[in-house]
Amino acid sequence: MALYVFMRHGRAVPASVAGSDEDRWLTDEGRNDVAAVAKLIPFMPRVIYSSPLRRARETAEIVSRIRGGEVRIVEQLGPGTASCEALGELGAEPESVFVGHAPSIEIIVSCIIGGGAVRLEPGGYALVEAEELSRGQGELLELVTPRIARLLTGPT
């Protein structure tokens, strides 16, 4: 069995400010939330897979800075392309982090754990234990929100 973290990118500026959805960047609050949450990831990730969109890449870079791990940008986590099946194409290493977008990252977690309606706050994560990342093969161990992370880790 291996552990995996599925993370929703942190809070980002609206598309109207950034000029497009693809170019949205993290707010100061979003960066602080991600930093607090990253401290609670229970392993040192080998790889952090990220959607190609700016806000997800920034989230992955913060996780890498705090917990280590190589950031890999993958189309399989982009909005509209992320799915349980697309995740299987990655051949992901154990103890990896996946940074994506709502609702697709939540749908992936629900798929891997065999159902339910997992909801992640911006910057939050789901910790899943699984032998393989496929439909119904995992168990949800915990959900971490930025609020809980700040209470546990203090100011960032």
Short mmCIF file of the C-alpha atoms (twelve columns), coordinates in Angstrom:
data_MODEL
# 
_entry.id   MODEL 
# 
loop_
_atom_site.group_PDB 
_atom_site.id 
_atom_site.type_symbol 
_atom_site.label_atom_id 
_atom_site.label_alt_id 
_atom_site.label_comp_id 
_atom_site.label_asym_id 
_atom_site.label_seq_id 
_atom_site.Cartn_x 
_atom_site.Cartn_y 
_atom_site.Cartn_z 
_atom_site.pdbx_PDB_model_num 
ATOM 1   C CA . MET A 1   0.000   0.000  0.000   1 
ATOM 2   C CA . ALA A 2   1.161   3.505  -0.788  1 
ATOM 3   C CA . LEU A 3   0.098   6.992  0.255   1 
ATOM 4   C CA . TYR A 4   -0.977  9.705  -2.183  1 
ATOM 5   C CA . VAL A 5   -2.077  13.315 -1.684  1 
ATOM 6   C CA . PHE A 6   -4.684  14.894 -3.954  1 
ATOM 7   C CA . MET A 7   -4.607  18.662 -3.552  1 
ATOM 8   C CA . ARG A 8   -6.789  21.437 -4.885  1 
ATOM 9   C CA . HIS A 9   -4.808  24.530 -5.880  1 
ATOM 10  C CA . GLY A 10  -4.874  27.467 -3.480  1 
ATOM 11  C CA . ARG A 11  -7.162  30.483 -3.716  1 
ATOM 12  C CA . ALA A 12  -6.513  32.447 -6.904  1 
ATOM 13  C CA . VAL A 13  -7.414  35.833 -8.331  1 
ATOM 14  C CA . PRO A 14  -10.506 35.915 -10.558 1 
ATOM 15  C CA . ALA A 15  -10.121 35.471 -14.316 1 
ATOM 16  C CA . SER A 16  -11.292 39.065 -14.763 1 
ATOM 17  C CA . VAL A 17  -8.167  40.245 -12.903 1 
ATOM 18  C CA . ALA A 18  -5.748  37.799 -14.554 1 
ATOM 19  C CA . GLY A 19  -7.107  38.265 -18.058 1 
ATOM 20  C CA . SER A 20  -7.937  34.565 -18.524 1 
ATOM 21  C CA . ASP A 21  -8.701  31.470 -16.487 1 
ATOM 22  C CA . GLU A 22  -5.365  29.891 -17.465 1 
ATOM 23  C CA . ASP A 23  -3.359  32.860 -16.135 1 
ATOM 24  C CA . ARG A 24  -4.944  33.130 -12.670 1 
ATOM 25  C CA . TRP A 25  -2.310  33.319 -9.937  1 
ATOM 26  C CA . LEU A 26  -2.509  32.563 -6.219  1 
ATOM 27  C CA . THR A 27  -3.563  35.298 -3.837  1 
ATOM 28  C CA . ASP A 28  -1.443  36.001 -0.754  1 
ATOM 29  C CA . GLU A 29  -4.055  34.103 1.283   1 
ATOM 30  C CA . GLY A 30  -3.869  31.223 -1.198  1 
ATOM 31  C CA . ARG A 31  -0.075  31.003 -0.916  1 
ATOM 32  C CA . ASN A 32  -0.264  31.088 2.895   1 
ATOM 33  C CA . ASP A 33  -2.978  28.408 2.928   1 
ATOM 34  C CA . VAL A 34  -0.939  26.114 0.678   1 
ATOM 35  C CA . ALA A 35  2.179   26.611 2.799   1 
ATOM 36  C CA . ALA A 36  0.309   25.704 5.996   1 
ATOM 37  C CA . VAL A 37  -1.327  22.662 4.410   1 
ATOM 38  C CA . ALA A 38  1.936   21.448 2.831   1 
ATOM 39  C CA . LYS A 39  3.515   21.221 6.291   1 
ATOM 40  C CA . LEU A 40  0.968   18.520 7.169   1 
ATOM 41  C CA . ILE A 41  1.653   16.200 4.228   1 
ATOM 42  C CA . PRO A 42  2.739   13.035 6.069   1 
ATOM 43  C CA . PHE A 43  5.585   12.100 3.705   1 
ATOM 44  C CA . MET A 44  8.321   13.679 1.621   1 
ATOM 45  C CA . PRO A 45  6.914   13.424 -1.902  1 
ATOM 46  C CA . ARG A 46  9.044   11.969 -4.670  1 
ATOM 47  C CA . VAL A 47  7.023   13.708 -7.364  1 
ATOM 48  C CA . ILE A 48  4.446   16.493 -7.353  1 
ATOM 49  C CA . TYR A 49  2.269   16.207 -10.452 1 
ATOM 50  C CA . SER A 50  0.561   19.463 -11.410 1 
ATOM 51  C CA . SER A 51  -1.984  20.769 -13.837 1 
ATOM 52  C CA . PRO A 52  -0.367  23.120 -16.370 1 
ATOM 53  C CA . LEU A 53  -2.457  26.109 -15.224 1 
ATOM 54  C CA . ARG A 54  -0.545  28.814 -13.349 1 
ATOM 55  C CA . ARG A 55  -2.400  28.558 -10.025 1 
ATOM 56  C CA . ALA A 56  -1.793  24.798 -9.844  1 
ATOM 57  C CA . ARG A 57  1.881   25.166 -10.813 1 
ATOM 58  C CA . GLU A 58  2.350   27.801 -8.091  1 
ATOM 59  C CA . THR A 59  0.688   25.458 -5.580  1 
ATOM 60  C CA . ALA A 60  2.986   22.581 -6.611  1 
ATOM 61  C CA . GLU A 61  6.060   24.814 -6.324  1 
ATOM 62  C CA . ILE A 62  5.128   25.808 -2.763  1 
ATOM 63  C CA . VAL A 63  4.637   22.147 -1.812  1 
ATOM 64  C CA . SER A 64  8.015   21.297 -3.362  1 
ATOM 65  C CA . ARG A 65  9.755   24.121 -1.501  1 
ATOM 66  C CA . ILE A 66  8.320   22.986 1.843   1 
ATOM 67  C CA . ARG A 67  8.262   19.174 1.458   1 
ATOM 68  C CA . GLY A 68  10.680  18.488 -1.392  1 
ATOM 69  C CA . GLY A 69  9.927   16.533 -4.545  1 
ATOM 70  C CA . GLU A 70  10.235  17.136 -8.258  1 
ATOM 71  C CA . VAL A 71  7.404   19.123 -9.869  1 
ATOM 72  C CA . ARG A 72  6.110   17.563 -13.102 1 
ATOM 73  C CA . ILE A 73  3.567   19.438 -15.198 1 
ATOM 74  C CA . VAL A 74  1.064   17.008 -16.747 1 
ATOM 75  C CA . GLU A 75  -1.915  17.570 -19.024 1 
ATOM 76  C CA . GLN A 76  -3.796  14.734 -17.249 1 
ATOM 77  C CA . LEU A 77  -4.548  17.077 -14.313 1 
ATOM 78  C CA . GLY A 78  -5.796  20.009 -16.371 1 
ATOM 79  C CA . PRO A 79  -9.418  21.138 -16.097 1 
ATOM 80  C CA . GLY A 80  -11.635 19.108 -18.374 1 
ATOM 81  C CA . THR A 81  -9.013  16.395 -18.917 1 
ATOM 82  C CA . ALA A 82  -8.490  15.074 -15.379 1 
ATOM 83  C CA . SER A 83  -10.145 11.755 -14.611 1 
ATOM 84  C CA . CYS A 84  -9.497  8.460  -12.858 1 
ATOM 85  C CA . GLU A 85  -8.536  6.930  -16.204 1 
ATOM 86  C CA . ALA A 86  -6.231  9.815  -17.172 1 
ATOM 87  C CA . LEU A 87  -4.486  9.509  -13.811 1 
ATOM 88  C CA . GLY A 88  -3.750  5.863  -14.605 1 
ATOM 89  C CA . GLU A 89  -1.791  6.995  -17.687 1 
ATOM 90  C CA . LEU A 90  0.774   8.742  -15.475 1 
ATOM 91  C CA . GLY A 91  2.200   5.598  -13.899 1 
ATOM 92  C CA . ALA A 92  2.534   7.672  -10.737 1 
ATOM 93  C CA . GLU A 93  5.120   6.830  -8.140  1 
ATOM 94  C CA . PRO A 94  4.056   6.024  -4.558  1 
ATOM 95  C CA . GLU A 95  4.130   8.969  -2.158  1 
ATOM 96  C CA . SER A 96  3.220   11.448 -4.860  1 
ATOM 97  C CA . VAL A 97  1.173   14.629 -4.686  1 
ATOM 98  C CA . PHE A 98  -1.352  15.547 -7.395  1 
ATOM 99  C CA . VAL A 99  -2.363  19.211 -7.732  1 
ATOM 100 C CA . GLY A 100 -5.483  19.952 -9.720  1 
ATOM 101 C CA . HIS A 101 -8.785  21.773 -9.891  1 
ATOM 102 C CA . ALA A 102 -12.311 21.390 -8.557  1 
ATOM 103 C CA . PRO A 103 -14.353 19.494 -9.376  1 
ATOM 104 C CA . SER A 104 -12.080 17.091 -11.279 1 
ATOM 105 C CA . ILE A 105 -9.560  16.454 -8.463  1 
ATOM 106 C CA . GLU A 106 -12.499 15.719 -6.124  1 
ATOM 107 C CA . ILE A 107 -14.064 13.363 -8.673  1 
ATOM 108 C CA . ILE A 108 -10.741 11.511 -8.989  1 
ATOM 109 C CA . VAL A 109 -10.543 11.000 -5.214  1 
ATOM 110 C CA . SER A 110 -14.166 9.827  -5.081  1 
ATOM 111 C CA . CYS A 111 -13.445 7.398  -7.929  1 
ATOM 112 C CA . ILE A 112 -10.335 5.938  -6.289  1 
ATOM 113 C CA . ILE A 113 -12.069 5.428  -2.935  1 
ATOM 114 C CA . GLY A 114 -15.069 3.807  -4.616  1 
ATOM 115 C CA . GLY A 115 -17.718 6.505  -4.326  1 
ATOM 116 C CA . GLY A 116 -18.946 9.374  -2.252  1 
ATOM 117 C CA . ALA A 117 -18.738 13.073 -2.923  1 
ATOM 118 C CA . VAL A 118 -15.380 14.311 -1.636  1 
ATOM 119 C CA . ARG A 119 -15.099 18.101 -1.425  1 
ATOM 120 C CA . LEU A 120 -11.786 19.926 -1.107  1 
ATOM 121 C CA . GLU A 121 -11.403 23.562 -0.121  1 
ATOM 122 C CA . PRO A 122 -8.953  25.656 -2.140  1 
ATOM 123 C CA . GLY A 123 -5.504  24.661 -0.900  1 
ATOM 124 C CA . GLY A 124 -6.843  21.584 0.899   1 
ATOM 125 C CA . TYR A 125 -5.925  17.951 0.320   1 
ATOM 126 C CA . ALA A 126 -7.159  14.389 0.590   1 
ATOM 127 C CA . LEU A 127 -4.779  11.674 1.789   1 
ATOM 128 C CA . VAL A 128 -5.486  8.337  0.113   1 
ATOM 129 C CA . GLU A 129 -3.916  4.936  0.696   1 
ATOM 130 C CA . ALA A 130 -4.018  2.569  -2.268  1 
ATOM 131 C CA . GLU A 131 -2.204  -0.338 -3.882  1 
ATOM 132 C CA . GLU A 132 -2.955  1.177  -7.274  1 
ATOM 133 C CA . LEU A 133 -4.620  4.353  -8.456  1 
ATOM 134 C CA . SER A 134 -7.713  2.919  -10.068 1 
ATOM 135 C CA . ARG A 135 -11.449 2.831  -9.448  1 
ATOM 136 C CA . GLY A 136 -12.363 1.611  -5.964  1 
ATOM 137 C CA . GLN A 137 -8.819  0.609  -4.970  1 
ATOM 138 C CA . GLY A 138 -8.128  3.247  -2.317  1 
ATOM 139 C CA . GLU A 139 -9.132  4.341  1.149   1 
ATOM 140 C CA . LEU A 140 -9.600  7.949  2.224   1 
ATOM 141 C CA . LEU A 141 -7.500  8.506  5.338   1 
ATOM 142 C CA . GLU A 142 -7.927  12.226 5.937   1 
ATOM 143 C CA . LEU A 143 -9.080  15.552 4.556   1 
ATOM 144 C CA . VAL A 144 -7.033  18.618 5.470   1 
ATOM 145 C CA . THR A 145 -8.365  22.155 5.148   1 
ATOM 146 C CA . PRO A 146 -6.330  25.360 5.294   1 
ATOM 147 C CA . ARG A 147 -8.163  26.386 8.474   1 
ATOM 148 C CA . ILE A 148 -7.192  23.163 10.268  1 
ATOM 149 C CA . ALA A 149 -3.625  23.457 8.947   1 
ATOM 150 C CA . ARG A 150 -3.280  27.004 10.316  1 
ATOM 151 C CA . LEU A 151 -4.593  25.875 13.711  1 
ATOM 152 C CA . LEU A 152 -2.057  23.024 13.810  1 
ATOM 153 C CA . THR A 153 0.973   24.772 12.340  1 
ATOM 154 C CA . GLY A 154 0.520   28.389 13.402  1 
ATOM 155 C CA . PRO A 155 1.105   31.408 11.165  1 
ATOM 156 C CA . THR A 156 3.075   30.891 7.952   1 
# 
